Amino acid sequence: MIVDRQGRRFRNLRVSLTAACNYACTYCVPNGKRLVAAQDELSAQALARGVAYLIEAAGIERLRITGGEPLVSPRLDGFLAAIAKLPLDDISLTTNGQLLARKLPALHAAGIRRLNVSLDTLDPLAFRRIARGGDLASVLAGMQRASEQGMRIKVNMVPMRGQNLDQVLPLLDYCLERGFELRFIELMRMGHLASDRNAFLQQFVGLDQVLGLIGTEHAFEQVDVPVDATALRYQIPGKGHFGVIANESVPFCRGCSRLRLSSTGWLHGCLSSSNRHFVGDLLEKPRHQALPALQRLLVKALADKQDVAFSGGVTVMKVIGG
């Protein structure tokens, strides 16, 4: 078991199937150009082998499939089939929901019962302005169908001043009425926002402001979460729960257990570090050769984690998933 001096180890793995995305969200890409798949993205079989090796080398217990947008990847079906056979406690998927309705049969067959859907507004015009792609109706229909099929749904919203702050309460009420759990994610200093401090500060909405808005209509209380949880969780008695990933306001680096594997074979131990470690070549080797080398790289990846708080990162979030 690989453990650092703070007692942290890798338990949760995010695998990016592709860097491609059918959106170009304002907080992710500044120029409005949609990200496309990298030319050297690994096969579904290689990525699944990476998951299997990381289960053994690092003790990975939970997997989340990410992107880009994983539902646009031609590797999705093959990857789902392969990971369904692995000894994981939980498999979930993060999506923008645009293609969710048509992909539900494959997700359900692979044993996925939890979805995180990125949705920043219920206003169709604001949706187009922020996402710069897709349409709101398809996302809402996909979530409804997934819910009817027994999927547990969390909705991820990034509240931003001047863009969607007026949607905090409408989106919360929408989720409470349907049994979805809304999570507000503080804007992160990633990609272009890491270097443009003014742009970040002009849009940033923190924990206190979010809770203040909610408090105007709902009474709530904080509830306990696992030690390595990223979200603060709150209960609205008789109605449901919501969470806040308060990356800036209440850093969670001391308990972080996350590891990321990119579609091109790079391990990222921390979003706030520019360090990355190539494992693509190891995934073509047999287990007895790959595991010792992989463990050495995992030691380095774990050392990349921040001791206290996120300090920003130049990596574009969509390249390595959320």
C-alpha positions as CSV (number, residue, x, y, z in Angstrom):
1,M,0.0,0.0,0.0
2,I,1.4,3.4,-1.0
3,V,0.7,6.0,1.7
4,D,2.1,9.5,2.2
5,R,3.1,11.3,5.5
6,Q,-0.4,12.6,5.9
7,G,-1.9,9.2,5.7
8,R,-3.3,9.7,2.2
9,R,-3.5,7.0,-0.4
10,F,-5.2,6.6,-3.7
11,R,-8.7,5.1,-3.4
12,N,-10.7,6.9,-6.1
13,L,-9.7,6.8,-9.8
14,R,-11.0,9.0,-12.6
15,V,-10.4,7.8,-16.1
16,S,-10.8,10.2,-19.0
17,L,-12.0,8.2,-22.0
18,T,-11.3,11.2,-24.4
19,A,-10.4,14.8,-24.4
20,A,-13.2,15.5,-26.9
21,C,-16.3,17.3,-25.8
22,N,-19.5,18.5,-27.5
23,Y,-19.6,21.6,-25.3
24,A,-17.1,24.5,-24.9
25,C,-18.1,25.8,-21.5
26,T,-16.8,29.3,-20.6
27,Y,-15.0,28.2,-17.5
28,C,-13.2,25.4,-19.3
29,V,-12.1,26.8,-22.7
30,P,-11.7,30.5,-23.2
31,N,-11.9,30.7,-27.0
32,G,-15.1,28.8,-27.5
33,K,-13.5,26.0,-29.6
34,R,-14.6,22.5,-28.7
35,L,-11.9,20.2,-27.5
36,V,-11.2,17.3,-29.9
37,A,-9.8,13.8,-29.2
38,A,-6.0,13.6,-29.0
39,Q,-4.3,11.6,-31.8
40,D,-2.6,9.3,-29.3
41,E,-5.5,8.4,-27.1
42,L,-5.3,4.8,-25.8
43,S,-7.6,2.0,-26.7
44,A,-10.5,0.9,-24.5
45,Q,-8.6,-2.3,-23.7
46,A,-5.4,-0.4,-22.7
47,L,-7.4,2.0,-20.4
48,A,-9.2,-0.9,-18.8
49,R,-5.9,-2.7,-18.3
50,G,-4.7,0.5,-16.6
51,V,-7.6,0.3,-14.2
52,A,-6.9,-3.3,-13.4
53,Y,-3.2,-2.6,-12.8
54,L,-4.1,0.4,-10.6
55,I,-6.5,-1.6,-8.5
56,E,-3.6,-4.0,-7.7
57,A,-0.8,-1.4,-7.5
58,A,-2.6,1.4,-5.6
59,G,-5.6,-0.2,-4.0
60,I,-8.2,1.6,-6.1
61,E,-11.7,0.9,-4.9
62,R,-13.9,3.3,-6.8
63,L,-13.9,4.4,-10.5
64,R,-15.5,7.4,-12.2
65,I,-15.6,7.6,-16.0
66,T,-15.0,11.1,-17.2
67,G,-13.8,13.0,-20.3
68,G,-13.9,15.5,-22.0
69,E,-17.4,14.1,-22.5
70,P,-17.2,10.3,-22.1
71,L,-20.5,9.6,-24.0
72,V,-19.0,10.9,-27.3
73,S,-16.1,8.5,-27.1
74,P,-16.1,5.4,-29.5
75,R,-14.2,3.6,-26.7
76,L,-17.2,3.8,-24.3
77,D,-18.9,0.4,-25.0
78,G,-15.6,-1.5,-25.0
79,F,-14.4,0.1,-21.9
80,L,-17.7,-0.5,-20.0
81,A,-17.6,-4.2,-21.0
82,A,-14.1,-4.6,-19.7
83,I,-14.4,-2.7,-16.4
84,A,-17.6,-4.5,-15.5
85,K,-15.5,-7.6,-14.8
86,L,-13.1,-5.8,-12.4
87,P,-13.3,-5.9,-8.5
88,L,-14.5,-2.4,-7.9
89,D,-16.8,-1.2,-5.1
90,D,-18.4,1.4,-7.3
91,I,-18.4,2.6,-10.9
92,S,-20.0,6.0,-11.8
93,L,-19.9,8.4,-14.7
94,T,-19.7,12.1,-15.1
95,T,-21.5,13.6,-18.2
96,N,-23.0,16.8,-19.5
97,G,-26.1,14.7,-20.3
98,Q,-26.5,15.7,-23.9
99,L,-26.3,12.0,-25.1
100,L,-27.5,10.4,-22.0
101,A,-30.9,9.1,-23.1
102,R,-29.4,7.1,-26.0
103,K,-26.5,5.7,-24.0
104,L,-28.5,4.6,-21.0
105,P,-28.9,0.9,-22.1
106,A,-25.1,0.5,-22.3
107,L,-24.5,2.2,-18.9
108,H,-27.2,0.1,-17.2
109,A,-25.8,-3.1,-18.7
110,A,-22.4,-2.3,-17.3
111,G,-23.7,-1.9,-13.8
112,I,-23.5,1.9,-13.5
113,R,-26.1,3.2,-11.1
114,R,-24.7,6.6,-10.3
115,L,-24.4,9.6,-12.6
116,N,-23.0,13.1,-12.1
117,V,-24.6,15.5,-14.6
118,S,-23.0,18.9,-15.2
119,L,-25.8,21.5,-15.5
120,D,-25.3,25.2,-14.8
121,T,-28.7,26.6,-15.5
122,L,-32.4,25.9,-16.3
123,D,-32.6,28.9,-18.5
124,P,-32.2,27.8,-22.2
125,L,-30.6,31.0,-23.3
126,A,-28.1,31.0,-20.5
127,F,-27.4,27.3,-21.1
128,R,-26.4,28.0,-24.7
129,R,-24.3,31.0,-23.6
130,I,-22.4,29.0,-20.9
131,A,-22.1,25.6,-22.6
132,R,-21.7,26.9,-26.2
133,G,-23.2,23.7,-27.4
134,G,-26.1,21.2,-27.0
135,D,-29.6,22.0,-25.8
136,L,-31.2,22.0,-22.4
137,A,-34.2,19.9,-23.2
138,S,-32.1,16.9,-24.2
139,V,-30.2,17.0,-20.9
140,L,-33.4,17.3,-18.8
141,A,-35.0,14.5,-20.7
142,G,-32.0,12.3,-20.3
143,M,-31.9,12.8,-16.5
144,Q,-35.6,12.1,-16.2
145,R,-35.2,8.8,-18.1
146,A,-32.2,7.8,-16.1
147,S,-34.0,8.5,-12.9
148,E,-36.9,6.4,-14.0
149,Q,-34.5,3.5,-14.7
150,G,-33.2,3.7,-11.1
151,M,-30.1,5.8,-11.6
152,R,-29.0,7.9,-8.7
153,I,-28.3,11.4,-10.0
154,K,-26.1,14.2,-8.7
155,V,-26.2,17.5,-10.6
156,N,-23.0,19.6,-10.7
157,M,-23.5,23.4,-11.0
158,V,-20.7,26.0,-11.1
159,P,-22.2,29.2,-9.8
160,M,-20.7,32.3,-11.5
161,R,-21.2,35.9,-10.9
162,G,-22.8,37.6,-13.9
163,Q,-23.7,34.3,-15.6
164,N,-26.0,32.0,-13.6
165,L,-26.1,33.2,-9.9
166,D,-29.9,33.7,-10.3
167,Q,-30.2,29.9,-11.0
168,V,-29.0,28.7,-7.6
169,L,-32.4,28.5,-6.1
170,P,-34.4,27.4,-9.2
171,L,-31.9,24.6,-9.9
172,L,-31.9,23.5,-6.2
173,D,-35.7,23.4,-6.1
174,Y,-35.8,21.5,-9.4
175,C,-33.4,18.8,-8.0
176,L,-35.1,18.6,-4.6
177,E,-38.5,17.9,-6.3
178,R,-37.0,15.0,-8.4
179,G,-34.8,13.4,-5.8
180,F,-31.6,14.6,-7.4
181,E,-28.7,15.9,-5.2
182,L,-27.4,19.3,-6.4
183,R,-23.7,20.0,-5.8
184,F,-22.4,23.6,-6.1
185,I,-18.8,23.6,-7.3
186,E,-16.7,26.7,-6.6
187,L,-15.0,28.0,-9.7
188,M,-11.5,26.5,-10.0
189,R,-8.3,28.2,-11.0
190,M,-7.7,25.8,-13.8
191,G,-6.5,26.4,-17.4
192,H,-6.9,30.0,-18.5
193,L,-8.4,31.0,-15.1
194,A,-5.1,30.0,-13.4
195,S,-3.3,32.7,-15.2
196,D,-6.0,35.3,-15.4
197,R,-6.7,36.2,-11.8
198,N,-9.0,39.1,-12.7
199,A,-11.3,36.9,-14.8
200,F,-11.4,34.4,-11.9
201,L,-12.2,36.9,-9.2
202,Q,-14.9,38.6,-11.4
203,Q,-16.8,35.3,-11.6
204,F,-16.0,33.5,-8.4
205,V,-18.8,32.7,-6.0
206,G,-17.8,31.2,-2.7
207,L,-19.4,28.9,-0.1
208,D,-20.8,31.7,2.1
209,Q,-22.6,33.4,-0.7
210,V,-24.1,30.1,-1.9
211,L,-25.3,29.2,1.5
212,G,-26.6,32.7,2.0
213,L,-28.8,32.5,-1.1
214,I,-30.1,29.1,-0.1
215,G,-30.9,30.3,3.4
216,T,-33.3,32.9,2.1
217,E,-35.7,30.1,1.2
218,H,-34.6,26.9,3.0
219,A,-33.5,26.0,6.5
220,F,-30.6,23.5,6.3
221,E,-28.1,21.8,8.5
222,Q,-24.7,20.3,7.8
223,V,-24.3,16.5,7.9
224,D,-21.3,14.2,8.2
225,V,-19.4,13.0,5.1
226,P,-16.5,10.5,4.6
227,V,-13.1,11.8,5.5
228,D,-12.0,11.9,1.9
229,A,-15.1,13.5,0.5
230,T,-14.7,16.6,-1.6
231,A,-18.1,18.1,-0.9
232,L,-19.6,19.6,2.3
233,R,-23.1,18.1,2.6
234,Y,-26.3,19.7,3.9
235,Q,-29.8,18.5,4.6
236,I,-33.0,20.4,4.1
237,P,-35.3,18.5,6.5
238,G,-38.1,16.8,4.7
239,K,-36.9,17.8,1.2
240,G,-33.5,16.3,0.5
241,H,-29.8,17.1,0.4
242,F,-27.3,19.4,-1.4
243,G,-23.6,19.7,-1.4
244,V,-20.9,22.3,-1.9
245,I,-17.4,21.5,-3.3
246,A,-15.8,24.5,-1.6
247,N,-12.3,24.1,-3.2
248,E,-11.3,27.7,-2.4
249,S,-13.3,28.4,0.8
250,V,-12.7,25.1,2.6
251,P,-9.8,23.2,1.0
252,F,-10.0,19.4,1.1
253,C,-6.4,18.6,0.0
254,R,-5.5,16.9,3.4
255,G,-8.0,14.1,2.7
256,C,-7.8,13.8,-1.0
257,S,-7.7,10.2,-2.3
258,R,-8.1,10.9,-6.0
259,L,-6.0,9.8,-8.9
260,R,-6.6,10.6,-12.6
261,L,-5.6,8.7,-15.7
262,S,-5.9,10.6,-18.9
263,S,-7.0,9.2,-22.3
264,T,-3.4,9.5,-23.5
265,G,-1.9,7.5,-20.6
266,W,-0.8,10.1,-18.1
267,L,-1.3,9.8,-14.4
268,H,-2.2,13.0,-12.5
269,G,-1.9,12.9,-8.8
270,C,-3.1,16.4,-8.2
271,L,-5.1,19.0,-10.2
272,S,-2.9,21.7,-8.7
273,S,0.3,20.3,-9.9
274,S,1.7,20.5,-13.5
275,N,3.5,17.2,-12.9
276,R,2.2,14.1,-14.7
277,H,3.6,10.6,-15.1
278,F,3.4,8.6,-18.3
279,V,2.1,5.0,-17.9
280,G,0.9,4.4,-21.5
281,D,3.8,2.2,-22.3
282,L,3.4,0.2,-19.1
283,L,-0.1,-0.7,-20.1
284,E,1.2,-2.8,-23.0
285,K,3.5,-4.9,-20.7
286,P,2.5,-8.0,-18.8
287,R,1.5,-7.6,-15.2
288,H,4.8,-8.8,-13.6
289,Q,6.7,-6.2,-15.5
290,A,4.2,-3.3,-15.3
291,L,3.3,-3.4,-11.6
292,P,6.8,-2.6,-10.1
293,A,7.3,0.3,-12.5
294,L,3.8,1.6,-11.9
295,Q,4.2,1.6,-8.1
296,R,7.3,3.7,-8.5
297,L,5.3,6.3,-10.5
298,L,2.5,6.2,-8.0
299,V,4.8,7.2,-5.2
300,K,5.7,10.3,-7.3
301,A,2.1,11.0,-8.2
302,L,1.1,10.9,-4.5
303,A,3.9,13.3,-3.6
304,D,2.4,15.8,-6.1
305,K,-0.6,16.4,-3.8
306,Q,-0.8,19.7,-2.1
307,D,-0.4,19.6,1.7
308,V,-3.1,22.1,2.5
309,A,-4.9,23.8,-0.3
310,F,-5.3,24.0,-4.0
311,S,-3.0,26.6,-5.5
312,G,-4.2,26.6,-9.2
313,G,-3.2,24.6,-12.2
314,V,-2.5,25.3,-15.9
315,T,-4.0,22.0,-17.1
316,V,-7.4,22.3,-18.8
317,M,-9.9,20.5,-16.7
318,K,-11.7,18.8,-19.6
319,V,-8.5,17.1,-20.6
320,I,-8.3,15.0,-17.5
321,G,-11.9,15.0,-16.3
322,G,-13.5,16.5,-13.2
